[in-house]
Each structure stands twice: as C-alpha cells, then as structure tokens.
Amino acid sequence: MASRPPSARASSVRTQKTKQLPSSARRVVGKHSGPGWGRWALAGWLLLVLWLSVEYARLPDVSLLRTQNLRTTALMAQRAEEAREAGRKPRVRQSWVSLDAVAPHVVDAVLVSEDARFYQHEGVDWTEVENALEQSVREARLGRGASTLTQQLAKNLYLSTDRSLLRKGKELLLARRLETQLSKQRILALYLNVVEWGEGVYGIEAAAREHFGTSARALSVAQGAMLAGMLPAPRRWLPAQRPEALRTRAGVIVGRLEREGRISGAQAREAQAELSRFFGVPPAPASVGS
C-alpha cells in the first residue's frame, strides 16, 4: 500500500490530536483559530469605551431639570422643522401641570402601558434591551425599542427620532444620567408634560383638552387608557379617528389596571362600557387579557 505524503500524515496527526481533546477544548481551539481575532475584539472594545467616555462628558447638565421646566425640546424642534419643510406653520399646544393635577388612574395607565417596572429599574431595563438586541440580530434590522419611560424622556428632551445605534447609545447614557440626578417622581412629571400626543400636542394637560375637551385631573379611566394607548403612535392613533388599534390597546390597558388593583372591578366595567360607546362597538368581555 502506497504511503501518504508527509503533509497528509501531519494533517492526519493534527486532526487525530484535536479529536482526542475534550469537547470544551475543541470549542476553544476553533474559537481562537481566526488570525488576530483577539486584537480586533480588544480594539473594538477600547473604541467603544472611548466613545462612551467622550459622549458621556458631552451630555447636557440634566440637574437643571430638578427645578426648571424646558420651554422647548429636541422633539418639538424636530416637529417644527418638519412642519416648515411641509409648508405648514408649526403648532405647539402645551400646558405644564404637576403630578397632583393629573388623575391617578391616568398616571397608572401610562405606567402599565409604557413602563410597568418604572420604579424598579435605574433608567434601562436590561432584560428588555437584551431581548430587543437578539430580535434585531435575528431579523437583521432594528426592531422593538424596549425603551423605558426614562429613555423616552431622554429622547424627547435631547435627541431625534432616528433609530440609529449611535442615537440609542446616547439615549442609554442620558437615561442613566437622568436617573442619577432626578427623582422618579420628577422624571415621571417631566415625561407627562413633554411627551407627544398628536400633531403639535405635548403633555397630558394639552392632550386631555385637545382630544376630550377636559382637564388632566377630570379624565375618566377610559379616556386615560386611550391617551396611554396612543403613545406608540401618537400622531396616527387619534381618538377622533376611532382606530381599531387604539380601541384594542385601551381595552387591554383597562384590564391591566384592574388586575393590578389600580382600579376596581366596577371602574373597569364602566371604562369598558365607555370605550364601547366611544368606538361604537359591542361591549367588551368583563375581563380583558394582556
């Protein structure tokens, strides 16, 4: 039988030695086999740390927000510019109010809808961030935002609505700074006063008067649920247009409020009946799932 060339025998010996290694060792061999992978990973990590350090140093001084209410925000400026580019006059409706001037069930509706763990996290819900990143990698695109209420506030105050990874990184840094400088109640009050609730409508008081002709203090449970339900698409899901998506979301929010004990069963039934009348549909079941 003809002998194999030396190169073939050497390759065979290396293969046999690798096969004799434990499975965990074989994984390490394969993992480190790429030329210079460690240097690239280290360089990437150092660049990321450098970028984060520079960006963190350039962040605005959010401590001013402890006592000051901003007269305008990055989102307001962006919407005004979009209106001018479309040949329209920018419209801004906003009235600052304290948390005490907002019906408690409306605040609860926003929390269960947008950030149920608001009082547990420190600005970023890392479990949701991890899930969102996995989804983005899986689908090869930026998917759900997984943004906490604090992150949404950071974006509204200082950033734009683009969905780039760099903007998301700044949002995470700002959210952390907001949480270290401001109380949870102040963050919540700021959010409720600057978030978008329709074309040129900012804040809960302006939203209550724009969509229901009443004050934030006088909003019913159903009305609060509808305003909370608008937040994922505040310029499309307008109550006046009776969109089905808004009716569904508002019903789910009412159900969550009841399950978490934030409203009574009687309040939930009354709210579901009001939603049915408002949207002109048959009454929803007594218990609404999430």
CYANA upper distance limits for C-alpha pairs under 8 A (distance plus 0.5 A):
  4 ARG  CA      8 ALA  CA      6.65
  4 ARG  CA      9 ARG  CA      6.80
  5 PRO  CA      9 ARG  CA      6.91
  6 PRO  CA     10 ALA  CA      6.63
  7 SER  CA     11 SER  CA      6.67
  8 ALA  CA     12 SER  CA      6.63
  9 ARG  CA     13 VAL  CA      6.69
 10 ALA  CA     14 ARG  CA      6.75
 11 SER  CA     15 THR  CA      6.67
 12 SER  CA     16 GLN  CA      6.64
 13 VAL  CA     17 LYS  CA      6.67
 14 ARG  CA     18 THR  CA      6.68
 15 THR  CA     19 LYS  CA      6.71
 16 GLN  CA     20 GLN  CA      6.80
 17 LYS  CA     21 LEU  CA      7.20
 18 THR  CA     26 ARG  CA      7.10
 19 LYS  CA     26 ARG  CA      8.14
 21 LEU  CA     25 ALA  CA      6.50
 21 LEU  CA     26 ARG  CA      6.63
 22 PRO  CA     26 ARG  CA      6.84
 23 SER  CA     27 ARG  CA      6.85
 24 SER  CA     28 VAL  CA      7.01
 25 ALA  CA     29 VAL  CA      6.75
 26 ARG  CA     30 GLY  CA      6.72
 27 ARG  CA     31 LYS  CA      6.45
 28 VAL  CA     32 HIS  CA      6.62
 29 VAL  CA     33 SER  CA      6.54
 30 GLY  CA     34 GLY  CA      8.36
 32 HIS  CA     37 TRP  CA      7.75
 32 HIS  CA     38 GLY  CA      8.45
 36 GLY  CA     40 TRP  CA      7.00
 37 TRP  CA     41 ALA  CA      6.68
 38 GLY  CA     42 LEU  CA      6.61
 39 ARG  CA     43 ALA  CA      6.56
 40 TRP  CA     44 GLY  CA      6.57
 41 ALA  CA     45 TRP  CA      6.66
 42 LEU  CA     46 LEU  CA      6.64
 43 ALA  CA     47 LEU  CA      6.66
 44 GLY  CA     48 LEU  CA      6.70
 45 TRP  CA     49 VAL  CA      6.72
 46 LEU  CA     50 LEU  CA      6.57
 47 LEU  CA     51 TRP  CA      6.56
 48 LEU  CA     52 LEU  CA      6.63
 49 VAL  CA     53 SER  CA      6.61
 50 LEU  CA     54 VAL  CA      6.72
 51 TRP  CA     55 GLU  CA      6.55
 52 LEU  CA     56 TYR  CA      6.38
 53 SER  CA     57 ALA  CA      6.79
 54 VAL  CA     58 ARG  CA      6.93
 55 GLU  CA     59 LEU  CA      6.85
 55 GLU  CA    170 LYS  CA      7.68
 56 TYR  CA    173 LEU  CA      7.06
 59 LEU  CA    174 LEU  CA      7.53
 62 VAL  CA     66 ARG  CA      8.33
 62 VAL  CA    177 ARG  CA      7.78
 62 VAL  CA    178 LEU  CA      6.83
 62 VAL  CA    181 GLN  CA      7.37
 63 SER  CA    178 LEU  CA      8.41
 63 SER  CA    181 GLN  CA      6.07
 63 SER  CA    182 LEU  CA      7.50
 64 LEU  CA     68 GLN  CA      6.44
 65 LEU  CA     69 ASN  CA      6.88
 65 LEU  CA     70 LEU  CA      8.18
 65 LEU  CA    182 LEU  CA      8.14
 66 ARG  CA    181 GLN  CA      8.34
 66 ARG  CA    182 LEU  CA      6.68
 66 ARG  CA    186 ARG  CA      7.57
 69 ASN  CA    190 LEU  CA      8.22
 72 THR  CA     76 MET  CA      6.71
 72 THR  CA     77 ALA  CA      7.69
 73 THR  CA     77 ALA  CA      6.79
 73 THR  CA    156 ASN  CA      6.96
 73 THR  CA    157 LEU  CA      5.21
 73 THR  CA    158 TYR  CA      7.01
 73 THR  CA    194 VAL  CA      8.27
 74 ALA  CA     78 GLN  CA      6.63
 74 ALA  CA    155 LYS  CA      8.36
 74 ALA  CA    156 ASN  CA      6.53
 74 ALA  CA    157 LEU  CA      5.80
 74 ALA  CA    158 TYR  CA      5.49
 74 ALA  CA    159 LEU  CA      6.21
 74 ALA  CA    160 SER  CA      6.98
 75 LEU  CA     79 ARG  CA      6.64
 75 LEU  CA    155 LYS  CA      8.24
 75 LEU  CA    156 ASN  CA      5.61
 75 LEU  CA    157 LEU  CA      7.14
 75 LEU  CA    158 TYR  CA      8.08
 75 LEU  CA    159 LEU  CA      7.62
 75 LEU  CA    160 SER  CA      6.75
 75 LEU  CA    161 THR  CA      8.02
 76 MET  CA     80 ALA  CA      6.59
 76 MET  CA     92 VAL  CA      8.38
 76 MET  CA    200 GLY  CA      8.37
 77 ALA  CA     81 GLU  CA      6.72
 78 GLN  CA     82 GLU  CA      6.72
 78 GLN  CA    160 SER  CA      7.62
 79 ARG  CA     83 ALA  CA      6.67
 79 ARG  CA     90 PRO  CA      8.06
 79 ARG  CA    200 GLY  CA      8.13
 80 ALA  CA     84 ARG  CA      6.80
 80 ALA  CA     89 LYS  CA      8.37
 80 ALA  CA     90 PRO  CA      5.36
 80 ALA  CA     91 ARG  CA      7.84
 81 GLU  CA     85 GLU  CA      6.66
 81 GLU  CA     90 PRO  CA      8.19
 82 GLU  CA     86 ALA  CA      6.76
 83 ALA  CA     87 GLY  CA      6.82
 83 ALA  CA     88 ARG  CA      5.48
 83 ALA  CA     89 LYS  CA      6.72
 83 ALA  CA     90 PRO  CA      5.98
 84 ARG  CA     88 ARG  CA      5.75
 84 ARG  CA     89 LYS  CA      6.57
 84 ARG  CA     90 PRO  CA      7.09
 90 PRO  CA    200 GLY  CA      7.81
 91 ARG  CA    199 GLU  CA      8.00
 91 ARG  CA    200 GLY  CA      5.34
 91 ARG  CA    201 VAL  CA      8.37
 92 VAL  CA    200 GLY  CA      5.00
 92 VAL  CA    201 VAL  CA      6.48
 92 VAL  CA    202 TYR  CA      7.77
 93 ARG  CA    200 GLY  CA      6.46
 93 ARG  CA    201 VAL  CA      5.39
 93 ARG  CA    202 TYR  CA      6.58
 93 ARG  CA    206 ALA  CA      6.47
 94 GLN  CA    193 ASN  CA      8.12
 94 GLN  CA    194 VAL  CA      8.36
 94 GLN  CA    201 VAL  CA      6.88
 94 GLN  CA    202 TYR  CA      5.62
 94 GLN  CA    203 GLY  CA      6.40
 94 GLN  CA    205 GLU  CA      7.68
 94 GLN  CA    206 ALA  CA      5.67
 95 SER  CA    193 ASN  CA      7.96
 95 SER  CA    203 GLY  CA      7.43
 95 SER  CA    205 GLU  CA      6.43
 95 SER  CA    206 ALA  CA      6.40
 96 TRP  CA    193 ASN  CA      6.30
 96 TRP  CA    203 GLY  CA      7.77
 96 TRP  CA    205 GLU  CA      7.69
 97 VAL  CA    101 ALA  CA      6.55
 97 VAL  CA    102 VAL  CA      8.20
 97 VAL  CA    193 ASN  CA      7.52
 97 VAL  CA    205 GLU  CA      7.41
 98 SER  CA    102 VAL  CA      7.71
 98 SER  CA    189 ALA  CA      7.06
 99 LEU  CA    189 ALA  CA      6.29
101 ALA  CA    216 ALA  CA      7.15
101 ALA  CA    217 ARG  CA      5.79
102 VAL  CA    106 VAL  CA      7.40
102 VAL  CA    107 VAL  CA      7.56
102 VAL  CA    204 ILE  CA      8.38
102 VAL  CA    205 GLU  CA      8.46
102 VAL  CA    216 ALA  CA      5.38
102 VAL  CA    217 ARG  CA      4.89
102 VAL  CA    218 ALA  CA      8.37
103 ALA  CA    107 VAL  CA      7.29
103 ALA  CA    216 ALA  CA      6.77
103 ALA  CA    217 ARG  CA      5.00
103 ALA  CA    218 ALA  CA      7.10
103 ALA  CA    219 LEU  CA      7.11
104 PRO  CA    108 ASP  CA      6.74
105 HIS  CA    109 ALA  CA      6.51
105 HIS  CA    221 VAL  CA      6.76
105 HIS  CA    224 GLY  CA      7.58
105 HIS  CA    262 ARG  CA      7.59
105 HIS  CA    263 ILE  CA      7.80
106 VAL  CA    110 VAL  CA      6.90
106 VAL  CA    219 LEU  CA      7.87
106 VAL  CA    221 VAL  CA      7.27
106 VAL  CA    224 GLY  CA      5.10
106 VAL  CA    225 ALA  CA      7.40
106 VAL  CA    228 ALA  CA      8.17
107 VAL  CA    111 LEU  CA      6.84
108 ASP  CA    112 VAL  CA      6.65
108 ASP  CA    257 LEU  CA      7.85
108 ASP  CA    262 ARG  CA      7.72
109 ALA  CA    113 SER  CA      6.55
109 ALA  CA    224 GLY  CA      6.93
109 ALA  CA    225 ALA  CA      6.13
109 ALA  CA    228 ALA  CA      6.40
109 ALA  CA    253 ILE  CA      6.92
109 ALA  CA    254 VAL  CA      8.10
109 ALA  CA    257 LEU  CA      7.35
110 VAL  CA    114 GLU  CA      6.33
110 VAL  CA    115 ASP  CA      8.14
110 VAL  CA    225 ALA  CA      8.15
110 VAL  CA    227 LEU  CA      8.49
110 VAL  CA    228 ALA  CA      5.34
110 VAL  CA    229 GLY  CA      8.50
111 LEU  CA    115 ASP  CA      5.52
111 LEU  CA    116 ALA  CA      5.84
111 LEU  CA    118 PHE  CA      7.67
112 VAL  CA    116 ALA  CA      5.09
112 VAL  CA    253 ILE  CA      7.49
112 VAL  CA    256 ARG  CA      7.54
112 VAL  CA    257 LEU  CA      7.80
113 SER  CA    228 ALA  CA      6.88
113 SER  CA    229 GLY  CA      7.52
113 SER  CA    253 ILE  CA      6.91
114 GLU  CA    148 THR  CA      7.58
114 GLU  CA    149 LEU  CA      6.97
114 GLU  CA    228 ALA  CA      8.36
114 GLU  CA    231 LEU  CA      8.50
115 ASP  CA    148 THR  CA      6.10
115 ASP  CA    149 LEU  CA      6.28
117 ARG  CA    121 HIS  CA      6.86
118 PHE  CA    123 GLY  CA      8.41
118 PHE  CA    148 THR  CA      7.68
118 PHE  CA    149 LEU  CA      7.49
119 TYR  CA    184 LYS  CA      7.60
121 HIS  CA    125 ASP  CA      6.50
122 GLU  CA    176 ARG  CA      7.31
122 GLU  CA    179 GLU  CA      6.58
123 GLY  CA    148 THR  CA      7.17
123 GLY  CA    149 LEU  CA      8.35
123 GLY  CA    150 THR  CA      5.98
123 GLY  CA    151 GLN  CA      7.18
123 GLY  CA    172 LEU  CA      8.33
123 GLY  CA    175 ALA  CA      5.71
123 GLY  CA    176 ARG  CA      5.86
123 GLY  CA    178 LEU  CA      8.13
123 GLY  CA    179 GLU  CA      6.29
124 VAL  CA    129 VAL  CA      8.26
124 VAL  CA    147 SER  CA      7.88
124 VAL  CA    148 THR  CA      6.62
124 VAL  CA    150 THR  CA      8.15
124 VAL  CA    151 GLN  CA      7.65
124 VAL  CA    172 LEU  CA      7.41
124 VAL  CA    175 ALA  CA      7.54
124 VAL  CA    176 ARG  CA      7.77
125 ASP  CA    129 VAL  CA      6.81
125 ASP  CA    146 ALA  CA      8.22
125 ASP  CA    147 SER  CA      8.18
125 ASP  CA    148 THR  CA      7.11
126 TRP  CA    130 GLU  CA      6.53
127 THR  CA    131 ASN  CA      6.82
128 GLU  CA    132 ALA  CA      6.55
128 GLU  CA    146 ALA  CA      5.91
129 VAL  CA    133 LEU  CA      6.60
129 VAL  CA    145 GLY  CA      8.47
129 VAL  CA    146 ALA  CA      6.23
129 VAL  CA    147 SER  CA      8.27
130 GLU  CA    134 GLU  CA      6.70
131 ASN  CA    135 GLN  CA      6.75
132 ALA  CA    136 SER  CA      6.64
132 ALA  CA    143 GLY  CA      7.22
132 ALA  CA    144 ARG  CA      6.49
132 ALA  CA    145 GLY  CA      7.29
132 ALA  CA    146 ALA  CA      6.71
133 LEU  CA    137 VAL  CA      6.67
133 LEU  CA    142 LEU  CA      8.47
134 GLU  CA    138 ARG  CA      6.53
135 GLN  CA    139 GLU  CA      6.53
135 GLN  CA    143 GLY  CA      7.12
136 SER  CA    140 ALA  CA      6.03
136 SER  CA    141 ARG  CA      5.52
136 SER  CA    142 LEU  CA      5.42
136 SER  CA    143 GLY  CA      5.84
137 VAL  CA    141 ARG  CA      7.26
139 GLU  CA    143 GLY  CA      8.34
142 LEU  CA    163 ARG  CA      7.80
147 SER  CA    151 GLN  CA      6.08
147 SER  CA    152 GLN  CA      6.77
148 THR  CA    152 GLN  CA      6.80
149 LEU  CA    153 LEU  CA      6.72
149 LEU  CA    188 LEU  CA      8.35
149 LEU  CA    191 TYR  CA      7.91
150 THR  CA    154 ALA  CA      6.76
150 THR  CA    175 ALA  CA      6.02
150 THR  CA    178 LEU  CA      7.87
150 THR  CA    179 GLU  CA      8.10
150 THR  CA    187 ILE  CA      7.33
150 THR  CA    191 TYR  CA      8.29
151 GLN  CA    155 LYS  CA      6.74
151 GLN  CA    171 GLU  CA      6.45
151 GLN  CA    172 LEU  CA      7.04
151 GLN  CA    174 LEU  CA      7.95
151 GLN  CA    175 ALA  CA      5.56
152 GLN  CA    156 ASN  CA      6.65
152 GLN  CA    191 TYR  CA      8.42
153 LEU  CA    157 LEU  CA      6.52
153 LEU  CA    175 ALA  CA      8.35
153 LEU  CA    187 ILE  CA      8.30
153 LEU  CA    190 LEU  CA      8.05
153 LEU  CA    191 TYR  CA      6.01
153 LEU  CA    194 VAL  CA      8.40
153 LEU  CA    195 VAL  CA      7.94
154 ALA  CA    158 TYR  CA      6.47
154 ALA  CA    159 LEU  CA      7.55
154 ALA  CA    171 GLU  CA      6.50
154 ALA  CA    174 LEU  CA      6.36
154 ALA  CA    175 ALA  CA      6.34
154 ALA  CA    178 LEU  CA      8.22
155 LYS  CA    159 LEU  CA      5.14
155 LYS  CA    160 SER  CA      6.89
155 LYS  CA    161 THR  CA      7.78
155 LYS  CA    171 GLU  CA      6.56
156 ASN  CA    160 SER  CA      7.72
156 ASN  CA    194 VAL  CA      7.83
156 ASN  CA    195 VAL  CA      7.42
157 LEU  CA    194 VAL  CA      8.36
159 LEU  CA    167 ARG  CA      7.84
159 LEU  CA    171 GLU  CA      8.08
160 SER  CA    167 ARG  CA      8.29
162 ASP  CA    167 ARG  CA      7.74
163 ARG  CA    167 ARG  CA      7.27
163 ARG  CA    168 LYS  CA      7.54
164 SER  CA    168 LYS  CA      6.85
165 LEU  CA    169 GLY  CA      6.64
166 LEU  CA    170 LYS  CA      6.93
167 ARG  CA    171 GLU  CA      6.67
168 LYS  CA    172 LEU  CA      6.80
169 GLY  CA    173 LEU  CA      6.95
170 LYS  CA    174 LEU  CA      6.61
171 GLU  CA    175 ALA  CA      6.53
172 LEU  CA    176 ARG  CA      6.84
173 LEU  CA    177 ARG  CA      6.86
174 LEU  CA    178 LEU  CA      6.58
175 ALA  CA    179 GLU  CA      6.75
176 ARG  CA    180 THR  CA      6.85
177 ARG  CA    181 GLN  CA      6.68
178 LEU  CA    182 LEU  CA      6.21
178 LEU  CA    187 ILE  CA      8.09
179 GLU  CA    183 SER  CA      7.38
179 GLU  CA    184 LYS  CA      7.81
179 GLU  CA    187 ILE  CA      8.35
182 LEU  CA    186 ARG  CA      6.70
182 LEU  CA    187 ILE  CA      6.98
183 SER  CA    187 ILE  CA      6.81
184 LYS  CA    188 LEU  CA      6.65
185 GLN  CA    189 ALA  CA      6.61
186 ARG  CA    190 LEU  CA      6.61
187 ILE  CA    191 TYR  CA      6.63
188 LEU  CA    192 LEU  CA      6.71
189 ALA  CA    193 ASN  CA      6.82
190 LEU  CA    194 VAL  CA      6.80
191 TYR  CA    195 VAL  CA      6.24
191 TYR  CA    203 GLY  CA      8.25
192 LEU  CA    203 GLY  CA      5.87
192 LEU  CA    204 ILE  CA      6.10
193 ASN  CA    202 TYR  CA      7.13
193 ASN  CA    203 GLY  CA      4.28
193 ASN  CA    204 ILE  CA      6.37
193 ASN  CA    205 GLU  CA      8.05
194 VAL  CA    202 TYR  CA      5.73
194 VAL  CA    203 GLY  CA      5.23
195 VAL  CA    202 TYR  CA      5.98
195 VAL  CA    203 GLY  CA      5.86
195 VAL  CA    204 ILE  CA      8.33
196 GLU  CA    200 GLY  CA      8.08
196 GLU  CA    201 VAL  CA      6.43
196 GLU  CA    202 TYR  CA      5.12
196 GLU  CA    203 GLY  CA      7.00
196 GLU  CA    231 LEU  CA      8.02
196 GLU  CA    234 PRO  CA      6.84
197 TRP  CA    201 VAL  CA      5.74
197 TRP  CA    202 TYR  CA      6.19
197 TRP  CA    203 GLY  CA      7.41
197 TRP  CA    204 ILE  CA      8.25
197 TRP  CA    207 ALA  CA      6.33
197 TRP  CA    227 LEU  CA      8.06
197 TRP  CA    230 MET  CA      7.59
197 TRP  CA    231 LEU  CA      7.36
197 TRP  CA    234 PRO  CA      5.44
197 TRP  CA    235 ARG  CA      7.32
198 GLY  CA    202 TYR  CA      8.02
198 GLY  CA    207 ALA  CA      8.17
198 GLY  CA    234 PRO  CA      5.58
198 GLY  CA    235 ARG  CA      4.93
198 GLY  CA    236 ARG  CA      8.15
198 GLY  CA    238 LEU  CA      7.55
199 GLU  CA    235 ARG  CA      6.27
201 VAL  CA    206 ALA  CA      6.69
201 VAL  CA    207 ALA  CA      6.69
201 VAL  CA    210 GLU  CA      8.14
202 TYR  CA    206 ALA  CA      6.75
202 TYR  CA    207 ALA  CA      7.27
203 GLY  CA    207 ALA  CA      6.66
204 ILE  CA    208 ALA  CA      6.52
204 ILE  CA    216 ALA  CA      6.70
205 GLU  CA    209 ARG  CA      6.89
205 GLU  CA    215 SER  CA      6.47
205 GLU  CA    216 ALA  CA      5.50
206 ALA  CA    210 GLU  CA      6.38
207 ALA  CA    211 HIS  CA      6.41
207 ALA  CA    212 PHE  CA      8.36
207 ALA  CA    227 LEU  CA      8.14
208 ALA  CA    212 PHE  CA      5.94
208 ALA  CA    213 GLY  CA      6.82
208 ALA  CA    214 THR  CA      6.11
208 ALA  CA    215 SER  CA      6.05
208 ALA  CA    216 ALA  CA      5.94
208 ALA  CA    219 LEU  CA      7.51
209 ARG  CA    213 GLY  CA      4.63
209 ARG  CA    214 THR  CA      5.31
209 ARG  CA    215 SER  CA      6.38
209 ARG  CA    216 ALA  CA      8.25
211 HIS  CA    239 PRO  CA      7.20
211 HIS  CA    240 ALA  CA      7.73
212 PHE  CA    223 GLN  CA      8.10
214 THR  CA    218 ALA  CA      6.84
214 THR  CA    219 LEU  CA      7.26
215 SER  CA    219 LEU  CA      7.00
219 LEU  CA    223 GLN  CA      6.30
219 LEU  CA    224 GLY  CA      6.55
220 SER  CA    224 GLY  CA      6.60
220 SER  CA    271 ALA  CA      8.25
221 VAL  CA    225 ALA  CA      6.63
221 VAL  CA    254 VAL  CA      8.10
221 VAL  CA    267 GLN  CA      8.00
221 VAL  CA    268 ALA  CA      8.39
221 VAL  CA    271 ALA  CA      6.28
222 ALA  CA    226 MET  CA      6.74
222 ALA  CA    250 ALA  CA      7.73
222 ALA  CA    254 VAL  CA      7.81
222 ALA  CA    271 ALA  CA      5.21
222 ALA  CA    272 GLN  CA      7.50
222 ALA  CA    274 GLU  CA      6.89
222 ALA  CA    275 LEU  CA      6.61
223 GLN  CA    227 LEU  CA      6.80
224 GLY  CA    228 ALA  CA      6.67
225 ALA  CA    229 GLY  CA      6.44
225 ALA  CA    250 ALA  CA      5.34
225 ALA  CA    251 GLY  CA      8.01
225 ALA  CA    253 ILE  CA      6.46
225 ALA  CA    254 VAL  CA      6.85
226 MET  CA    230 MET  CA      6.73
226 MET  CA    239 PRO  CA      7.84
226 MET  CA    246 LEU  CA      7.13
226 MET  CA    247 ARG  CA      7.85
226 MET  CA    249 ARG  CA      8.11
226 MET  CA    250 ALA  CA      5.46
227 LEU  CA    231 LEU  CA      7.52
228 ALA  CA    250 ALA  CA      7.91
229 GLY  CA    246 LEU  CA      6.40
229 GLY  CA    249 ARG  CA      5.86
229 GLY  CA    250 ALA  CA      5.83
229 GLY  CA    253 ILE  CA      7.97
230 MET  CA    234 PRO  CA      5.38
230 MET  CA    237 TRP  CA      6.03
230 MET  CA    238 LEU  CA      7.52
230 MET  CA    246 LEU  CA      6.98
233 ALA  CA    237 TRP  CA      6.28
234 PRO  CA    238 LEU  CA      7.45
237 TRP  CA    241 GLN  CA      7.95
237 TRP  CA    242 ARG  CA      8.31
237 TRP  CA    243 PRO  CA      6.58
237 TRP  CA    245 ALA  CA      7.85
237 TRP  CA    246 LEU  CA      6.48
238 LEU  CA    242 ARG  CA      7.34
238 LEU  CA    243 PRO  CA      7.63
238 LEU  CA    246 LEU  CA      8.38
239 PRO  CA    243 PRO  CA      7.63
239 PRO  CA    246 LEU  CA      8.04
242 ARG  CA    246 LEU  CA      7.78
242 ARG  CA    247 ARG  CA      7.85
242 ARG  CA    279 PHE  CA      6.41
243 PRO  CA    247 ARG  CA      7.11
244 GLU  CA    248 THR  CA      6.71
245 ALA  CA    249 ARG  CA      6.68
246 LEU  CA    250 ALA  CA      6.46
247 ARG  CA    251 GLY  CA      6.69
247 ARG  CA    275 LEU  CA      7.58
247 ARG  CA    279 PHE  CA      7.55
248 THR  CA    252 VAL  CA      6.81
249 ARG  CA    253 ILE  CA      6.67
250 ALA  CA    254 VAL  CA      6.78
250 ALA  CA    275 LEU  CA      8.39
251 GLY  CA    255 GLY  CA      6.85
251 GLY  CA    272 GLN  CA      7.01
251 GLY  CA    275 LEU  CA      7.95
251 GLY  CA    284 ALA  CA      8.36
251 GLY  CA    288 VAL  CA      7.23
252 VAL  CA    256 ARG  CA      6.80
252 VAL  CA    288 VAL  CA      6.27
252 VAL  CA    289 GLY  CA      6.72
252 VAL  CA    290 SER  CA      6.01
253 ILE  CA    257 LEU  CA      6.69
253 ILE  CA    290 SER  CA      8.20
254 VAL  CA    258 GLU  CA      6.85
254 VAL  CA    268 ALA  CA      6.63
254 VAL  CA    271 ALA  CA      7.66
254 VAL  CA    272 GLN  CA      7.84
254 VAL  CA    288 VAL  CA      8.11
255 GLY  CA    259 ARG  CA      6.74
255 GLY  CA    268 ALA  CA      7.50
255 GLY  CA    287 SER  CA      6.74
255 GLY  CA    288 VAL  CA      5.25
255 GLY  CA    289 GLY  CA      6.80
255 GLY  CA    290 SER  CA      7.72
256 ARG  CA    260 GLU  CA      6.58
256 ARG  CA    288 VAL  CA      8.24
256 ARG  CA    289 GLY  CA      8.00
256 ARG  CA    290 SER  CA      7.27
257 LEU  CA    261 GLY  CA      6.79
257 LEU  CA    262 ARG  CA      5.62
257 LEU  CA    263 ILE  CA      6.30
257 LEU  CA    268 ALA  CA      8.41
258 GLU  CA    262 ARG  CA      6.41
258 GLU  CA    263 ILE  CA      5.57
258 GLU  CA    264 SER  CA      6.47
258 GLU  CA    265 GLY  CA      6.76
258 GLU  CA    268 ALA  CA      6.67
263 ILE  CA    267 GLN  CA      6.52
263 ILE  CA    268 ALA  CA      7.14
264 SER  CA    268 ALA  CA      6.76
265 GLY  CA    269 ARG  CA      6.72
266 ALA  CA    270 GLU  CA      6.67
267 GLN  CA    271 ALA  CA      6.54
268 ALA  CA    272 GLN  CA      6.62
269 ARG  CA    273 ALA  CA      6.67
269 ARG  CA    286 ALA  CA      6.78
270 GLU  CA    274 GLU  CA      6.70
271 ALA  CA    275 LEU  CA      6.70
272 GLN  CA    276 SER  CA      6.74
272 GLN  CA    283 PRO  CA      7.32
272 GLN  CA    284 ALA  CA      6.75
272 GLN  CA    286 ALA  CA      8.32
273 ALA  CA    277 ARG  CA      6.81
273 ALA  CA    283 PRO  CA      6.26
273 ALA  CA    284 ALA  CA      7.85
274 GLU  CA    278 PHE  CA      6.54
275 LEU  CA    279 PHE  CA      6.60
276 SER  CA    280 GLY  CA      6.12
276 SER  CA    281 VAL  CA      5.53
276 SER  CA    282 PRO  CA      6.42
276 SER  CA    283 PRO  CA      5.68
276 SER  CA    284 ALA  CA      7.46
277 ARG  CA    281 VAL  CA      7.15
277 ARG  CA    283 PRO  CA      8.46
284 ALA  CA    288 VAL  CA      8.29
